Amino acid sequence: MSSAVTVVDEKEVRASPPQYAEPLPRVGKKLGAQQCPAEQQAGIAGEVPETQRRPHEDTCERIPLLLDTGSDLVWVPCTSSYQCSNCSFPPAGVPLFSPKASSSAKLLGCRNPKCAWLHAPKVLDRCRDCPLNASAAAGCSRVCPPYVVVYGSGLTAGLLLSETMDVSERPGGDVLDFVVGCSIFSTHQPPAGVAGFGRGPASLPSQLGLRRFSYCLISRIYDDQEGAMGDVVLEGAAESSRDGLSFTPFLRNPAATAGSPFSVYYYLGLRRITVDGAKVRIPHAALLPLPCGDGGTIIDSGTTFTYMEPRVFEPVAWAVAAAAAGRYNRSEALEQLTGLRPCFRLAGGGNRLPQLTFHWKGGAKMRLPPANYFALVGDEEAACLTLMTDAGDAGRRGPSIILGSFQQQNYYVVYDLEKERLGLRQQSCFEDSG
């Protein structure tokens, strides 16, 4: 990947003028039904360097990770036997962590309370009732059972380790007994591992006891520029509206009991969506989580294009198409080719795509520049709306809207865990380390 994000501490991030005239990013012709390819996911979400201690050395092994606020496990590609199906690897290969080469890595025990972070009580009952000298042949094990984490477009599986971790100049030195997943098999995953930044106890913010963290995702137009990067800030100084931030509170899902999938997500209060200033008619029931846990809006840096369930997506897509009618010709051929819609041919239509705005509880707004919700397609002068939906499976569970990383480009995003709120500020996130 050409773009990367570096973890820093106590770093001041200065605002710069919003780039409303930034050119549209370009996407390929085959995008799939849910998300961009794995290499595109990793490119926009950025990399969080994680390090593990090598035996008898003062140096650490540096392993890049995809920052994912929609999950909580921190895992790395592990051992020389690691396999990844339908994954895109860089020519240099994947950085692999070897537990045997680390003097501080050890398998997490089945009776360790941290084993319950990923496993239900009924799973752990099999080992808690085992005598200490029980054998695996008797159906007992003193090792925490293997995990399988399922994402929207793939999975990863392996064993939990307890390891020493050092995060780029973090005050306080090494983090002992940090729980990390040693994944030995994955499907549809990025070349590196994943740093879960969700609300669960296994996440990086939870294990480090962070009061806040923030990131700034660079534009996709810099995907192929070596040295282009944004920032991830762990902890950092407290910020307020005086710093140009607008805030919206985190919401609690009524079904977010300990261990439930809903407890991992950062829910936001989306009040309305407007296209060219006109309110889009969206069912109110989709905007807030229901008592069963379904519905509502989450923010997820690990999802590329924002997902909307059909009852939300269809009126938004219709409003965008209606606002563009008369200026641009719609291309159904490109819609079938890319899986995105609506798509428009830009030739002769001027340079005014419909304005998309998210209005959040508390008064915060995301008045997105076109580069955050349209992308050029192939070699043709055409642009497609970068929002996704599905067929509306009646059995689907989860949020109605997932705010993806593509829509977060050039936004400084602060997760204020102490005050239970999200801060937003539009700015340029580009830094050139070359």
Kinemage of the C-alpha trace (Angstrom):
@kinemage 1
@onewidth
@group {chain A} dominant
@subgroup {mainchain}
@vectorlist {calphas} color= white
{ca met a 1} P 0.000 0.000 0.000
{ca ser a 2} L 1.190 3.438 -0.849
{ca ser a 3} L -0.597 5.253 1.920
{ca ala a 4} L -0.098 4.678 5.618
{ca val a 5} L -1.040 6.102 8.969
{ca thr a 6} L 1.441 6.503 11.812
{ca val a 7} L 0.512 6.292 15.480
{ca val a 8} L 1.684 9.300 17.459
{ca asp a 9} L 0.913 10.651 20.916
{ca glu a 10} L 0.048 14.138 22.097
{ca lys a 11} L 0.286 15.414 18.542
{ca glu a 12} L -1.449 18.643 17.615
{ca val a 13} L -3.473 18.379 14.421
{ca arg a 14} L -3.955 21.756 12.806
{ca ala a 15} L -6.907 22.498 10.609
{ca ser a 16} L -6.492 23.630 7.041
{ca pro a 17} L -9.108 24.947 4.609
{ca pro a 18} L -11.577 22.306 3.375
{ca gln a 19} L -10.792 21.046 -0.116
{ca tyr a 20} L -14.166 21.353 -1.813
{ca ala a 21} L -12.642 21.362 -5.298
{ca glu a 22} L -10.647 18.164 -4.846
{ca pro a 23} L -10.835 15.874 -7.892
{ca leu a 24} L -12.920 12.729 -7.675
{ca pro a 25} L -11.079 9.504 -6.828
{ca arg a 26} L -11.155 6.679 -9.335
{ca val a 27} L -12.397 3.169 -8.662
{ca gly a 28} L -12.120 -0.015 -10.668
{ca lys a 29} L -14.882 -1.662 -12.648
{ca lys a 30} L -15.425 -4.689 -10.420
{ca leu a 31} L -16.317 -3.698 -6.877
{ca gly a 32} L -18.449 -6.528 -5.561
{ca ala a 33} L -21.736 -6.237 -3.744
{ca gln a 34} L -20.553 -5.185 -0.313
{ca gln a 35} L -17.153 -3.490 -0.133
{ca cys a 36} L -14.093 -2.542 -2.124
{ca pro a 37} L -11.324 -5.134 -2.526
{ca ala a 38} L -9.200 -5.777 0.529
{ca glu a 39} L -6.290 -3.692 -0.714
{ca gln a 40} L -8.590 -0.688 -1.084
{ca gln a 41} L -9.994 -1.195 2.412
{ca ala a 42} L -6.531 -1.164 3.892
{ca gly a 43} L -5.445 1.793 1.815
{ca ile a 44} L -8.100 4.176 3.059
{ca ala a 45} L -8.475 3.023 6.624
{ca gly a 46} L -4.777 3.402 7.253
{ca glu a 47} L -2.285 1.354 9.215
{ca val a 48} L -1.635 1.285 12.924
{ca pro a 49} L 1.872 0.069 13.694
{ca glu a 50} L 1.805 -2.562 16.389
{ca thr a 51} L 5.006 -3.955 17.852
{ca gln a 52} L 5.905 -7.106 19.758
{ca arg a 53} L 9.054 -7.723 21.733
{ca arg a 54} L 11.748 -9.935 20.266
{ca pro a 55} L 13.549 -12.298 22.683
{ca his a 56} L 16.464 -10.846 24.627
{ca glu a 57} L 16.405 -7.618 22.619
{ca asp a 58} L 15.415 -4.035 23.284
{ca thr a 59} L 13.901 -3.679 19.830
{ca cys a 60} L 10.404 -4.637 18.721
{ca glu a 61} L 8.947 -6.231 15.650
{ca arg a 62} L 6.849 -3.688 13.767
{ca ile a 63} L 3.603 -5.008 12.273
{ca pro a 64} L 1.145 -2.755 10.346
{ca leu a 65} L -2.543 -3.163 11.159
{ca leu a 66} L -5.807 -1.960 9.646
{ca leu a 67} L -7.638 0.402 12.027
{ca asp a 68} L -11.195 -0.912 12.441
{ca thr a 69} L -13.662 0.851 14.732
{ca gly a 70} L -16.321 -1.749 13.905
{ca ser a 71} L -14.609 -4.675 15.688
{ca asp a 72} L -12.660 -5.216 18.893
{ca leu a 73} L -10.073 -7.975 18.438
{ca val a 74} L -6.463 -7.037 17.643
{ca trp a 75} L -5.009 -9.809 15.480
{ca val a 76} L -1.923 -10.367 13.339
{ca pro a 77} L -1.043 -12.856 10.582
{ca cys a 78} L 0.761 -15.467 12.616
{ca thr a 79} L 3.328 -18.221 12.034
{ca ser a 80} L 4.804 -19.378 8.732
{ca ser a 81} L 1.698 -21.549 8.229
{ca tyr a 82} L -0.627 -18.543 7.873
{ca gln a 83} L -3.053 -18.905 4.982
{ca cys a 84} L -5.393 -16.312 3.533
{ca ser a 85} L -8.020 -17.192 0.936
{ca asn a 86} L -9.112 -14.525 -1.573
{ca cys a 87} L -6.678 -12.004 -0.135
{ca ser a 88} L -4.498 -9.529 -2.022
{ca phe a 89} L -0.898 -9.654 -0.836
{ca pro a 90} L 1.824 -7.133 -1.725
{ca pro a 91} L 4.787 -8.393 -3.778
{ca ala a 92} L 6.999 -8.357 -0.687
{ca gly a 93} L 4.641 -10.723 1.105
{ca val a 94} L 2.810 -10.386 4.406
{ca pro a 95} L 4.580 -9.472 7.684
{ca leu a 96} L 4.171 -12.578 9.830
{ca phe a 97} L 4.490 -12.688 13.605
{ca ser a 98} L 6.299 -15.704 15.039
{ca pro a 99} L 5.331 -16.419 18.672
{ca lys a 100} L 8.279 -18.796 19.035
{ca ala a 101} L 10.667 -15.920 18.320
{ca ser a 102} L 9.228 -13.840 21.170
{ca ser a 103} L 10.260 -14.404 24.770
{ca ser a 104} L 7.097 -12.695 26.060
{ca ala a 105} L 4.399 -14.379 23.935
{ca lys a 106} L 2.368 -17.153 25.526
{ca leu a 107} L -0.916 -18.849 24.797
{ca leu a 108} L -3.838 -17.463 26.773
{ca gly a 109} L -5.137 -19.935 29.320
{ca cys a 110} L -8.702 -21.207 29.256
{ca arg a 111} L -9.247 -20.101 32.855
{ca asn a 112} L -7.882 -16.625 32.200
{ca pro a 113} L -10.781 -14.120 32.557
{ca lys a 114} L -9.681 -12.496 29.293
{ca cys a 115} L -10.574 -15.689 27.437
{ca ala a 116} L -14.222 -14.757 28.076
{ca trp a 117} L -13.776 -11.612 25.982
{ca leu a 118} L -14.328 -13.696 22.846
{ca his a 119} L -16.086 -16.816 24.099
{ca ala a 120} L -19.501 -17.448 25.594
{ca pro a 121} L -19.767 -19.092 29.036
{ca lys a 122} L -21.049 -22.346 27.544
{ca val a 123} L -17.840 -22.633 25.517
{ca leu a 124} L -15.621 -21.983 28.531
{ca asp a 125} L -17.535 -24.439 30.724
{ca arg a 126} L -15.809 -27.232 28.842
{ca cys a 127} L -12.433 -26.225 30.257
{ca arg a 128} L -13.347 -24.611 33.582
{ca asp a 129} L -14.646 -27.919 34.892
{ca cys a 130} L -11.588 -29.832 33.728
{ca pro a 131} L -8.956 -30.929 36.247
{ca leu a 132} L -5.567 -29.316 35.843
{ca asn a 133} L -3.991 -32.533 34.551
{ca ala a 134} L -6.757 -33.253 32.033
{ca ser a 135} L -5.784 -34.208 28.498
{ca ala a 136} L -7.107 -32.910 25.200
{ca ala a 137} L -8.243 -36.464 24.396
{ca ala a 138} L -10.713 -36.212 27.265
{ca gly a 139} L -12.280 -33.133 25.635
{ca cys a 140} L -10.491 -30.764 27.994
{ca ser a 141} L -7.866 -28.150 27.302
{ca arg a 142} L -6.042 -25.617 29.410
{ca val a 143} L -5.674 -23.319 26.387
{ca cys a 144} L -8.312 -20.729 25.493
{ca pro a 145} L -10.378 -22.216 22.626
{ca pro a 146} L -9.665 -21.048 19.076
{ca tyr a 147} L -11.520 -17.952 17.927
{ca val a 148} L -13.360 -17.286 14.682
{ca val a 149} L -14.177 -13.629 13.998
{ca val a 150} L -16.637 -13.072 11.144
{ca tyr a 151} L -16.633 -9.725 9.331
{ca gly a 152} L -19.012 -8.421 6.686
{ca ser a 153} L -16.751 -9.683 3.896
{ca gly a 154} L -14.654 -12.453 5.421
{ca leu a 155} L -13.309 -13.994 8.604
{ca thr a 156} L -10.171 -14.782 10.577
{ca ala a 157} L -9.377 -17.640 12.951
{ca gly a 158} L -6.603 -18.517 15.355
{ca leu a 159} L -5.518 -18.625 19.001
{ca leu a 160} L -5.303 -15.865 21.600
{ca leu a 161} L -1.890 -14.853 22.920
{ca ser a 162} L -0.766 -12.789 25.866
{ca glu a 163} L 2.060 -10.555 24.667
{ca thr a 164} L 4.060 -7.445 25.498
{ca met a 165} L 3.181 -4.508 23.298
{ca asp a 166} L 4.834 -1.169 22.670
{ca val a 167} L 2.879 1.524 20.806
{ca ser a 168} L 5.032 4.310 19.304
{ca glu a 169} L 6.340 6.341 22.230
{ca arg a 170} L 3.284 5.717 24.395
{ca pro a 171} L 3.820 7.216 27.887
{ca gly a 172} L 4.241 4.499 30.479
{ca gly a 173} L 6.332 2.127 28.413
{ca asp a 174} L 5.366 -1.412 27.443
{ca val a 175} L 1.877 -2.834 27.851
{ca leu a 176} L 2.169 -6.217 29.556
{ca asp a 177} L -0.275 -9.107 29.046
{ca phe a 178} L -1.832 -7.498 25.981
{ca val a 179} L -4.282 -9.911 24.348
{ca val a 180} L -3.645 -10.340 20.630
{ca gly a 181} L -5.027 -12.844 18.157
{ca cys a 182} L -2.553 -15.150 16.436
{ca ser a 183} L -4.484 -15.780 13.207
{ca ile a 184} L -3.494 -18.798 11.154
{ca phe a 185} L -6.332 -18.660 8.611
{ca ser a 186} L -8.303 -15.782 7.055
{ca thr a 187} L -10.570 -15.084 4.101
{ca his a 188} L -11.088 -11.752 2.328
{ca gln a 189} L -8.827 -9.859 4.725
{ca pro a 190} L -6.280 -7.031 4.193
{ca pro a 191} L -2.607 -7.899 3.738
{ca ala a 192} L -1.828 -6.907 7.323
{ca gly a 193} L -3.761 -7.712 10.485
{ca val a 194} L -6.554 -5.728 12.122
{ca ala a 195} L -6.477 -3.430 15.134
{ca gly a 196} L -9.961 -3.496 16.619
{ca phe a 197} L -10.812 -0.031 17.975
{ca gly a 198} L -14.416 -0.854 18.925
{ca arg a 199} L -16.078 -0.681 22.334
{ca gly a 200} L -15.383 -4.283 23.368
{ca pro a 201} L -12.921 -5.226 26.152
{ca ala a 202} L -10.469 -6.812 23.679
{ca ser a 203} L -10.083 -3.619 21.616
{ca leu a 204} L -6.878 -1.619 21.562
{ca pro a 205} L -8.437 1.473 23.246
{ca ser a 206} L -9.961 -0.691 25.989
{ca gln a 207} L -6.763 -2.610 26.712
{ca leu a 208} L -4.715 0.606 26.759
{ca gly a 209} L -7.321 2.439 28.843
{ca leu a 210} L -7.526 5.331 26.357
{ca arg a 211} L -9.755 8.292 27.127
{ca arg a 212} L -9.788 9.359 23.485
{ca phe a 213} L -8.287 8.629 20.094
{ca ser a 214} L -8.537 10.258 16.690
{ca tyr a 215} L -7.630 9.768 13.067
{ca cys a 216} L -7.526 11.699 9.814
{ca leu a 217} L -7.971 9.634 6.636
{ca ile a 218} L -6.328 10.976 3.497
{ca ser a 219} L -8.090 11.253 0.152
{ca arg a 220} L -8.161 8.217 -2.106
{ca ile a 221} L -6.555 10.276 -4.882
{ca tyr a 222} L -3.234 9.707 -3.055
{ca asp a 223} L -3.522 5.900 -3.083
{ca asp a 224} L -0.592 5.526 -5.463
{ca gln a 225} L 1.596 8.279 -4.020
{ca glu a 226} L 4.493 6.950 -1.999
{ca gly a 227} L 4.949 8.662 1.363
{ca ala a 228} L 1.393 10.033 1.543
{ca met a 229} L -0.115 9.476 4.961
{ca gly a 230} L -2.599 10.678 7.540
{ca asp a 231} L -2.541 10.284 11.301
{ca val a 232} L -3.855 8.203 14.152
{ca val a 233} L -3.519 9.845 17.569
{ca leu a 234} L -3.773 7.783 20.747
{ca glu a 235} L -4.907 9.726 23.793
{ca gly a 236} L -3.889 13.254 22.796
{ca ala a 237} L -5.080 16.476 24.390
{ca ala a 238} L -8.749 17.126 25.102
{ca glu a 239} L -10.416 19.191 22.379
{ca ser a 240} L -13.574 21.258 22.167
{ca ser a 241} L -15.652 23.353 19.768
{ca arg a 242} L -13.013 26.087 20.150
{ca asp a 243} L -10.748 23.832 18.076
{ca gly a 244} L -13.215 23.931 15.206
{ca leu a 245} L -14.818 20.596 16.080
{ca ser a 246} L -18.529 19.870 16.053
{ca phe a 247} L -19.733 17.062 18.297
{ca thr a 248} L -22.462 14.468 18.318
{ca pro a 249} L -23.056 12.105 21.257
{ca phe a 250} L -22.556 8.369 21.123
{ca leu a 251} L -25.806 6.487 21.564
{ca arg a 252} L -26.322 3.253 23.468
{ca asn a 253} L -28.012 0.341 21.765
{ca pro a 254} L -30.710 -1.019 24.115
{ca ala a 255} L -29.645 -4.570 23.233
{ca ala a 256} L -25.924 -3.924 23.793
{ca thr a 257} L -25.416 -6.339 26.664
{ca ala a 258} L -21.923 -7.566 27.495
{ca gly a 259} L -20.696 -9.916 24.811
{ca ser a 260} L -23.352 -9.047 22.232
{ca pro a 261} L -22.219 -7.838 18.783
{ca phe a 262} L -24.107 -4.570 19.348
{ca ser a 263} L -21.853 -3.709 22.304
{ca val a 264} L -18.834 -3.264 19.992
{ca tyr a 265} L -20.261 -0.511 17.765
{ca tyr a 266} L -20.153 3.282 18.084
{ca tyr a 267} L -23.752 4.353 17.488
{ca leu a 268} L -24.546 7.890 16.341
{ca gly a 269} L -27.792 9.837 16.218
{ca leu a 270} L -28.472 10.583 12.547
{ca arg a 271} L -31.344 13.074 12.426
{ca arg a 272} L -31.703 13.432 8.674
{ca ile a 273} L -30.005 13.252 5.277
{ca thr a 274} L -30.376 16.064 2.761
{ca val a 275} L -29.630 16.224 -0.974
{ca asp a 276} L -29.175 19.763 -2.285
{ca gly a 277} L -30.737 20.968 0.957
{ca ala a 278} L -33.923 18.919 0.598
{ca lys a 279} L -34.698 16.384 3.326
{ca val a 280} L -34.798 12.783 2.163
{ca arg a 281} L -37.826 10.872 3.444
{ca ile a 282} L -36.332 8.028 5.512
{ca pro a 283} L -38.330 5.822 7.905
{ca his a 284} L -37.716 7.119 11.427
{ca ala a 285} L -37.481 3.529 12.688
{ca ala a 286} L -34.263 3.093 10.686
{ca leu a 287} L -32.476 6.013 12.350
{ca leu a 288} L -32.449 4.707 15.943
{ca pro a 289} L -31.676 1.229 17.302
{ca leu a 290} L -34.764 -0.830 18.085
{ca pro a 291} L -35.222 -2.671 21.419
{ca cys a 292} L -34.060 -5.856 19.658
{ca gly a 293} L -30.823 -4.075 18.687
{ca asp a 294} L -31.384 -3.736 14.947
{ca gly a 295} L -31.344 -0.398 13.140
{ca gly a 296} L -29.528 2.835 13.867
{ca thr a 297} L -26.290 4.274 12.518
{ca ile a 298} L -22.711 3.306 13.373
{ca ile a 299} L -19.367 4.746 12.288
{ca asp a 300} L -16.892 2.138 11.051
{ca ser a 301} L -13.427 2.883 9.711
{ca gly a 302} L -13.092 -0.737 8.550
{ca thr a 303} L -15.963 -0.476 6.063
{ca thr a 304} L -15.072 1.254 2.807
{ca phe a 305} L -18.291 2.563 1.254
{ca thr a 306} L -21.151 3.617 3.516
{ca tyr a 307} L -23.792 0.902 3.739
{ca met a 308} L -27.518 1.690 3.860
{ca glu a 309} L -30.244 -0.896 4.093
{ca pro a 310} L -32.701 -0.679 1.157
{ca arg a 311} L -35.376 1.380 2.939
{ca val a 312} L -32.712 4.063 3.506
{ca phe a 313} L -30.651 3.678 0.351
{ca glu a 314} L -33.486 3.731 -2.169
{ca pro a 315} L -34.873 7.185 -1.230
{ca val a 316} L -31.328 8.606 -1.000
{ca ala a 317} L -30.335 7.216 -4.411
{ca trp a 318} L -33.620 8.465 -5.903
{ca ala a 319} L -33.036 11.967 -4.476
{ca val a 320} L -29.500 12.078 -5.923
{ca ala a 321} L -30.730 10.899 -9.327
{ca ala a 322} L -33.573 13.435 -9.304
{ca ala a 323} L -31.218 16.286 -8.348
{ca ala a 324} L -28.854 15.366 -11.205
{ca ala a 325} L -31.594 14.955 -13.794
{ca gly a 326} L -31.306 17.475 -16.613
{ca arg a 327} L -27.556 17.989 -16.042
{ca tyr a 328} L -26.173 14.483 -16.453
{ca asn a 329} L -27.217 11.385 -18.363
{ca arg a 330} L -27.580 8.294 -16.247
{ca ser a 331} L -25.659 5.156 -17.289
{ca glu a 332} L -27.359 1.873 -16.446
{ca ala a 333} L -24.563 -0.025 -18.203
{ca leu a 334} L -21.993 1.296 -15.719
{ca glu a 335} L -24.357 0.580 -12.842
{ca gln a 336} L -24.554 -3.062 -13.864
{ca leu a 337} L -20.790 -3.208 -14.358
{ca thr a 338} L -19.812 -1.687 -11.005
{ca gly a 339} L -22.677 -2.602 -8.705
{ca leu a 340} L -22.942 1.097 -7.784
{ca arg a 341} L -25.884 3.397 -8.516
{ca pro a 342} L -26.728 5.886 -9.718
{ca cys a 343} L -23.917 6.459 -12.243
{ca phe a 344} L -23.752 9.522 -14.481
{ca arg a 345} L -21.823 10.474 -17.595
{ca leu a 346} L -20.208 13.824 -16.842
{ca ala a 347} L -19.482 15.046 -20.379
{ca gly a 348} L -21.251 18.337 -21.071
{ca gly a 349} L -22.992 18.420 -17.717
{ca gly a 350} L -20.853 21.032 -16.019
{ca asn a 351} L -19.260 20.487 -12.619
{ca arg a 352} L -22.092 20.430 -10.144
{ca leu a 353} L -22.973 17.095 -8.609
{ca pro a 354} L -25.790 16.952 -6.027
{ca gln a 355} L -24.781 17.966 -2.480
{ca leu a 356} L -25.065 15.196 0.144
{ca thr a 357} L -25.197 16.154 3.840
{ca phe a 358} L -25.532 14.093 7.021
{ca his a 359} L -27.143 15.937 9.958
{ca trp a 360} L -26.277 14.548 13.393
{ca lys a 361} L -27.802 14.895 16.812
{ca gly a 362} L -26.269 17.835 18.656
{ca gly a 363} L -26.003 19.995 15.534
{ca ala a 364} L -22.959 18.410 13.888
{ca lys a 365} L -23.035 18.203 10.088
{ca met a 366} L -21.041 16.391 7.448
{ca arg a 367} L -21.504 18.447 4.292
{ca leu a 368} L -19.534 16.087 2.132
{ca pro a 369} L -17.448 17.249 -0.816
{ca pro a 370} L -18.262 15.270 -3.996
{ca ala a 371} L -14.977 13.343 -3.696
{ca asn a 372} L -16.394 11.708 -0.544
{ca tyr a 373} L -19.456 10.195 -2.200
{ca phe a 374} L -18.737 10.039 -5.945
{ca ala a 375} L -15.915 8.257 -7.735
{ca leu a 376} L -14.785 8.208 -11.337
{ca val a 377} L -15.282 4.839 -12.976
{ca gly a 378} L -12.833 3.169 -15.315
{ca asp a 379} L -11.446 5.196 -18.199
{ca glu a 380} L -14.750 6.878 -18.974
{ca glu a 381} L -15.820 10.341 -17.870
{ca ala a 382} L -18.434 8.967 -15.545
{ca ala a 383} L -19.043 9.058 -11.808
{ca cys a 384} L -20.937 6.698 -9.508
{ca leu a 385} L -22.433 7.238 -6.065
{ca thr a 386} L -20.269 5.383 -3.527
{ca leu a 387} L -23.037 4.167 -1.240
{ca met a 388} L -23.871 0.477 -0.942
{ca thr a 389} L -26.946 -1.586 -0.188
{ca asp a 390} L -28.067 -5.205 -0.402
{ca ala a 391} L -31.089 -7.197 -1.459
{ca gly a 392} L -32.899 -6.538 1.804
{ca asp a 393} L -32.673 -10.008 3.345
{ca ala a 394} L -35.486 -10.297 5.879
{ca gly a 395} L -33.193 -12.197 8.243
{ca arg a 396} L -30.454 -9.562 8.268
{ca arg a 397} L -29.482 -8.222 11.692
{ca gly a 398} L -27.492 -5.128 12.565
{ca pro a 399} L -27.319 -1.381 11.887
{ca ser a 400} L -29.400 0.270 9.174
{ca ile a 401} L -26.531 2.604 8.218
{ca ile a 402} L -22.765 2.054 8.462
{ca leu a 403} L -20.751 5.237 7.883
{ca gly a 404} L -17.685 4.002 5.990
{ca ser a 405} L -14.173 5.341 5.585
{ca phe a 406} L -14.682 6.618 2.021
{ca gln a 407} L -17.140 9.181 3.363
{ca gln a 408} L -14.687 10.119 6.139
{ca gln a 409} L -11.872 11.242 3.817
{ca asn a 410} L -10.312 14.555 4.871
{ca tyr a 411} L -12.204 14.612 8.143
{ca tyr a 412} L -10.444 14.813 11.480
{ca val a 413} L -12.488 12.393 13.613
{ca val a 414} L -12.190 12.331 17.409
{ca tyr a 415} L -13.588 9.503 19.522
{ca asp a 416} L -13.977 11.154 22.934
{ca leu a 417} L -14.528 8.076 25.103
{ca glu a 418} L -14.431 10.086 28.321
{ca lys a 419} L -17.324 12.358 27.311
{ca glu a 420} L -19.066 9.769 25.127
{ca arg a 421} L -19.086 11.818 21.935
{ca leu a 422} L -17.673 11.988 18.409
{ca gly a 423} L -15.929 15.131 17.142
{ca leu a 424} L -15.753 16.097 13.451
{ca arg a 425} L -13.743 18.704 11.573
{ca gln a 426} L -13.281 18.899 7.817
{ca gln a 427} L -9.656 19.503 6.844
{ca ser a 428} L -6.876 18.246 4.641
{ca cys a 429} L -5.405 15.041 6.106
{ca phe a 430} L -2.545 14.817 3.617
{ca glu a 431} L 1.026 14.619 4.863
{ca asp a 432} L 4.006 13.861 2.689
{ca ser a 433} L 6.777 11.964 4.448
{ca gly a 434} L 8.855 11.609 1.307
